[in-house]
């Protein structure tokens, strides 16, 4: 019976070790799953912050572009007005020069 008890104890101990290893493995897997969940939440928060910052930056760029376009449009309008005024001045000066030349020719006759 000594050998029977030896094998019974041996295999009984092996079964206990296997159960303990299984329980330890389950605990480790549960801890790992919890850590992965925590890391996933952290990544989600970081991603949300990045998206919010990108959105704010894009809004700032759009606002600056609008301001630039408005400013450029105002400058173009002002420039067009200046060109028109200058053209009117040149036209008047040319008309005066033509009148002066005509008067000069008439006086010579």
Backbone bond lengths (Angstrom), bond angles and torsions (degrees), N, CA, C in turn:
res aa  C-N    CA-C-N  psi(-1)  N-CA   C-N-CA  omega(-1)  CA-C   N-CA-C  phi
1 X - - - 1.429 - - 1.516 112.61 -
2 X 1.265 116.61 -18.80 1.446 120.77 -179.33 1.513 111.56 -60.40
3 X 1.339 114.92 -41.73 1.467 118.23 -178.95 1.521 110.14 -70.42
4 X 1.321 117.61 -36.86 1.468 122.07 179.05 1.532 110.23 -62.62
5 X 1.317 116.06 -44.95 1.469 119.80 178.32 1.533 110.89 -65.46
6 X 1.322 115.16 -37.03 1.469 119.59 179.72 1.529 110.18 -60.12
7 X 1.357 116.32 -49.36 1.458 119.92 -179.57 1.534 111.74 -67.61
8 X 1.355 115.15 -35.95 1.449 119.41 178.64 1.528 109.65 -63.88
9 X 1.319 116.13 -44.66 1.463 119.83 178.45 1.532 110.94 -67.58
10 X 1.321 115.77 -40.15 1.458 120.35 -179.05 1.527 110.63 -61.99
11 X 1.338 116.05 -50.63 1.456 119.16 -178.99 1.515 111.70 -72.49
12 X 1.315 117.45 -30.67 1.463 120.82 175.78 1.518 109.63 -65.18
13 X 1.341 116.79 -42.50 1.461 121.17 178.64 1.530 110.23 -65.39
14 X 1.309 116.50 -40.66 1.460 120.76 179.74 1.532 109.79 -62.47
15 X 1.332 115.54 -38.34 1.463 119.88 179.51 1.530 109.78 -65.69
16 X 1.342 116.57 -41.59 1.465 120.80 178.53 1.533 110.44 -63.72
17 X 1.331 116.68 -43.35 1.467 120.74 178.98 1.525 109.68 -62.26
18 X 1.324 117.75 -42.24 1.464 121.45 179.56 1.528 110.46 -63.59
19 X 1.340 116.39 -41.81 1.464 120.19 178.70 1.533 110.63 -64.52
20 X 1.326 116.41 -43.92 1.465 120.00 178.66 1.536 110.47 -62.96
21 X 1.333 116.50 -42.61 1.463 120.18 178.46 1.530 109.87 -62.79
22 X 1.308 116.97 -39.93 1.464 121.12 179.48 1.527 110.17 -65.04
23 X 1.331 115.97 -43.86 1.470 119.42 178.89 1.526 111.15 -64.27
24 X 1.324 116.78 -42.46 1.470 121.09 178.96 1.516 110.15 -63.00
25 X 1.321 116.02 -43.03 1.467 120.69 178.99 1.524 110.51 -62.24
26 X 1.318 117.27 -41.66 1.465 121.30 178.63 1.525 110.69 -63.63
27 X 1.338 116.15 -43.08 1.468 119.87 178.76 1.537 110.65 -62.73
28 X 1.330 116.45 -45.09 1.461 120.30 179.33 1.528 111.57 -62.81
29 X 1.322 115.88 -40.67 1.465 119.96 178.90 1.530 110.00 -64.22
30 X 1.330 116.73 -40.61 1.467 120.46 178.18 1.518 111.25 -64.16
31 X 1.341 116.96 -43.00 1.466 121.01 177.97 1.532 110.72 -63.66
32 X 1.314 116.39 -42.43 1.461 120.54 179.35 1.527 110.42 -63.26
33 X 1.330 116.55 -42.29 1.466 120.31 179.15 1.522 110.07 -62.54
34 X 1.316 117.51 -40.10 1.469 121.93 178.79 1.529 110.81 -64.55
35 X 1.335 116.05 -42.85 1.463 119.78 178.66 1.526 111.07 -64.87
36 X 1.323 117.15 -40.94 1.468 121.00 177.42 1.525 109.95 -62.11
37 X 1.315 116.91 -40.69 1.463 121.04 178.42 1.532 109.71 -62.69
38 X 1.347 116.91 -44.95 1.471 120.65 179.04 1.524 111.13 -62.05
39 X 1.332 116.62 -43.88 1.464 120.40 179.00 1.526 109.97 -63.67
40 X 1.316 116.97 -40.58 1.464 121.07 177.70 1.526 111.23 -60.79
41 X 1.326 116.83 -41.02 1.464 120.07 177.87 1.520 110.77 -65.18
42 X 1.346 116.42 -41.87 1.472 120.52 178.34 1.532 110.12 -61.46
43 X 1.319 116.12 -45.21 1.469 120.39 179.96 1.519 109.78 -63.06
44 X 1.307 117.27 -39.91 1.463 121.07 178.91 1.527 110.74 -62.38
45 X 1.336 117.23 -42.67 1.463 120.93 178.04 1.530 110.68 -63.42
46 X 1.328 116.02 -44.69 1.469 120.28 -179.95 1.524 109.77 -62.79
47 X 1.311 116.41 -44.24 1.469 120.14 179.58 1.527 110.50 -61.87
48 X 1.324 116.75 -40.14 1.465 120.24 177.42 1.518 111.44 -62.13
49 X 1.337 116.60 -41.79 1.464 120.30 177.60 1.520 110.90 -63.23
50 X 1.326 116.23 -42.52 1.470 120.60 -179.31 1.532 109.86 -63.96
51 X 1.312 116.74 -42.84 1.470 120.59 179.64 1.524 109.69 -63.02
52 X 1.328 117.16 -42.76 1.469 120.97 179.95 1.522 111.06 -63.78
53 X 1.336 116.55 -43.09 1.465 120.21 178.91 1.535 110.61 -64.96
54 X 1.316 116.68 -40.53 1.468 120.51 178.51 1.524 110.45 -64.08
55 X 1.314 116.32 -40.54 1.462 121.04 179.13 1.528 109.59 -62.99
56 X 1.334 116.85 -45.69 1.466 120.64 179.32 1.522 111.20 -63.05
57 X 1.324 116.65 -41.67 1.463 120.45 178.88 1.527 110.51 -63.34
58 X 1.316 116.96 -41.80 1.465 120.71 179.35 1.531 110.63 -64.20
59 X 1.322 116.24 -40.37 1.467 119.53 177.83 1.528 110.59 -63.50
60 X 1.344 116.64 -40.43 1.465 120.57 177.62 1.525 110.86 -61.87
61 X 1.319 116.72 -43.35 1.467 120.94 179.78 1.530 110.17 -63.22
62 X 1.311 117.06 -44.34 1.466 120.66 179.59 1.525 109.71 -60.78
63 X 1.322 117.27 -43.31 1.467 121.00 179.75 1.527 110.76 -62.93
64 X 1.336 116.79 -43.44 1.467 120.21 179.45 1.532 111.15 -65.02
65 X 1.321 116.96 -38.42 1.466 120.50 177.87 1.527 109.70 -64.43
66 X 1.337 116.74 -42.85 1.464 120.02 178.48 1.530 110.24 -60.28
67 X 1.336 115.87 -44.81 1.466 119.61 179.57 1.525 110.76 -62.20
68 X 1.327 116.22 -42.79 1.462 120.65 -179.28 1.521 110.89 -64.76
69 X 1.317 116.71 -43.39 1.467 120.62 -179.96 1.530 109.59 -63.91
70 X 1.314 116.54 -43.02 1.467 120.14 178.76 1.520 110.29 -62.46
71 X 1.330 115.42 -46.20 1.471 120.21 179.46 1.527 110.56 -61.60
72 X 1.316 116.33 -45.22 1.465 121.11 179.50 1.525 110.54 -63.09
73 X 1.317 116.70 -41.38 1.463 120.85 177.91 1.524 111.28 -62.48
74 X 1.345 115.69 -41.91 1.462 119.60 177.54 1.521 110.73 -62.86
75 X 1.338 116.26 -42.67 1.469 120.59 179.09 1.530 110.50 -63.10
76 X 1.325 116.48 -42.92 1.465 120.45 -179.44 1.523 110.05 -63.34
77 X 1.319 116.45 -41.94 1.464 120.34 179.54 1.532 110.12 -63.70
78 X 1.330 115.86 -44.19 1.462 120.38 178.62 1.524 110.88 -62.66
79 X 1.324 116.10 -42.98 1.462 120.69 178.97 1.527 110.56 -62.94
80 X 1.309 117.20 -42.02 1.462 121.05 178.90 1.525 110.31 -62.63
81 X 1.332 116.14 -40.95 1.460 119.58 178.17 1.535 110.78 -63.87
82 X 1.337 116.30 -41.44 1.468 120.41 178.33 1.528 111.43 -63.83
83 X 1.319 116.20 -41.76 1.464 120.64 179.10 1.528 109.83 -63.53
84 X 1.319 116.66 -42.65 1.474 120.36 179.82 1.522 110.29 -64.01
85 X 1.325 116.76 -42.24 1.468 120.00 179.58 1.521 110.51 -65.09
86 X 1.322 116.29 -42.05 1.464 120.55 178.44 1.523 110.64 -63.55
87 X 1.315 116.04 -41.83 1.476 120.20 178.57 1.522 110.22 -62.13
88 X 1.332 116.45 -40.72 1.472 119.59 177.46 1.528 110.66 -62.72
89 X 1.340 116.33 -42.66 1.474 120.53 178.52 1.524 110.83 -61.75
90 X 1.317 116.73 -43.81 1.470 121.01 -179.96 1.524 110.01 -63.88
91 X 1.328 115.83 -41.05 1.469 119.90 179.71 1.530 110.29 -62.79
92 X 1.342 116.07 -43.86 1.471 119.67 179.18 1.527 110.59 -64.11
93 X 1.362 115.50 -43.62 1.471 119.20 179.30 1.528 110.93 -62.47
94 X 1.327 116.75 -40.71 1.462 120.64 179.56 1.521 110.19 -65.47
95 X 1.327 117.04 -41.08 1.469 120.85 179.59 1.530 109.72 -64.50
96 X 1.332 115.93 -41.89 1.465 119.58 177.75 1.529 110.66 -63.08
97 X 1.338 116.25 -41.62 1.468 120.09 179.87 1.515 110.78 -63.79
98 X 1.334 116.52 -40.69 1.464 120.31 178.68 1.530 109.68 -65.04
99 X 1.320 116.85 -42.97 1.469 120.70 178.66 1.525 110.52 -62.47
100 X 1.350 116.02 -43.13 1.464 119.97 178.83 1.531 110.86 -62.46
101 X 1.316 116.26 -41.96 1.467 120.32 179.70 1.522 110.13 -65.04
102 X 1.314 116.52 -40.69 1.469 120.58 179.54 1.522 110.03 -64.91
103 X 1.320 116.16 -42.46 1.469 120.24 178.73 1.526 110.11 -62.48
104 X 1.327 116.26 -42.17 1.455 120.99 -179.71 1.523 110.64 -63.12
105 X 1.305 117.42 -40.87 1.471 121.29 179.29 1.527 110.07 -67.05
106 X 1.318 116.47 -40.26 1.460 120.22 179.33 1.518 111.50 -65.74
107 X 1.302 117.60 -34.92 1.464 120.92 179.26 1.514 111.46 -69.78
108 X 1.305 116.87 -31.81 1.447 121.44 -179.31 1.513 111.30 -73.10
109 X 1.250 118.08 -21.60 1.466 120.49 -177.52 1.435 111.48 -79.87
